[in-house]
Amino acid sequence: MTDVHTDTESPRVAAAADLSRYRMMLRIRAFEETALHLTRCGEIVGAVHPYTGHEAIATGVGELIGPADQVVSYYRCHGHALACGLEPTAMFAELLGRASGVNKGKGGSMHLADRSHGFLGGNSIVGANVGIAAGLAAAVRIRGLTAAVVVFLGDGAMGAGVVLETLRIAARQELPLLFVCENNSYQDRTPSHLVSELAPAAVATGLGVRSASVDGNDAGEVAEVAGAMLGAVRNGLGARFLEASTYLRDFHCQLGPVPPDPYRPDDEVRRWRTRDPVTRAERKLIAHGLPRSDLDALRRQAYLEMTDAAADALEAPVPRPEAAEHDLTIARW
């Protein structure tokens, strides 16, 4: 049965959806800024790739993930993990190398995974996650399941051989696979237009995968187009490719206590910050009639949640040395 809403109900439904998305985007933003603080303080060792500025993509796609679906991420994976329902204290514990982390402190920032939420993890190798996702999608098809595999990737992965090969295989075999390309126009510190004159969606279309481009800073638009694509994927109509244009609010990567030197033009950064997804969501909610004081309260709540989660994670023990060989299959010659 299809739900039918009257004209007076539709704005309420839209406002409720926008509020739910805003809450998730705030949680992702608060998690990432807390993680960056911990890295600068020396508590998190290794590279952290912030998701700040991308929040609308994980939020718009994440709300559509069903219990039978699976998600594969890349090194900028924290936002995807939160949108899939992972618990922030266990995520912080993983970033901090604690035994209570989602992967017992063995994976760190780029390798979060939790099968109980259908989140099969990040990957530090550019493009490698895409081939893994194709294998999962092939298993879904072979088993005759009504489900989708969603794989996130950055525009920098579009030049990787495994990605180009997987797009062709996904098209030819009609895999139940949705590619979500987060195009922030940079490949590490290199502008993408210096690497390729073709947009990611054009590349995917040329290799036979039906594609669409959306404003990746608008969670509602992301959800609308991704929802239609996921419906097609689950119904056996083949793979789809969604290019979501966005921009990193901060930078590509934090490694150690000192942020990287600026590598993007100041006017470009300022222009994109006016399109910040969290700010745009706030404007939309104010247009719905939500008071600014309520938005401020939600922001405080999100940051308090993540501050408390990080504090709890910091109290957790580090793994015991003998745990290094647990949860592994070790070949002995």
C-alpha angles and dihedrals in degrees: 000000000000118000113239119202126194121231090260093051097048096070089050091052091048092048091050091051092048091050092050091050092047091054092052093046090051091051091051093047092048092048093051096046090048090050091051090051091052090050092051089049091053095246094115113055120205134018124335118191107201121221094205109139094022096074097112092061098055089041096049094046096036095061089060098053111116129206092261095047125097130211128207119191140185133228093297090063110132095092092049090050094052092046089053091055105260115158114251098220091057089045093053089046089056093050088049094049095245126156091238092060121120088259096030092261094296100106108045128189099331099043108052112150137166120173092191088070096039089251108137095185149249127291130213094207112087110244096358092108091061094064090048090052091052090055090052091048091051089053090051091052095045091051092049094236124162096230143104136227115218119200123189121205139163125243088251089068092062091087095053114110093225091057094051091046092048093051090055093046092047090052095046095045095038092231119193090244131135115198113204110193114195101206109195092161095244133092100204098306097336119099107242094227089066089059102042136004090208123088115232092249090054091052091050092047091050090055092051104263116127108241144188136185125221141176100267092200093064111076092192093055091045091051094047096052095036090050092056091047094049090051090056093045094050091047093058098256094130139254124328133200123213119192112198115190114216143137136232111250091204119017144290100273144355113214113176128338098312120074116229120269114265111275103170128074112267094229091052092052091048092048093052093045089063085062095048107151095227093050091047091050089052091053091051093051092048087053087054088056101258110149119243089236090062091051091050090051091052091050092051090048092053094049092045090052092053095042090053092045092052092047091052091048092052089058093055120103124253117246117275113249093244089059089074090088096043120106091019136109104224120194112221118197 
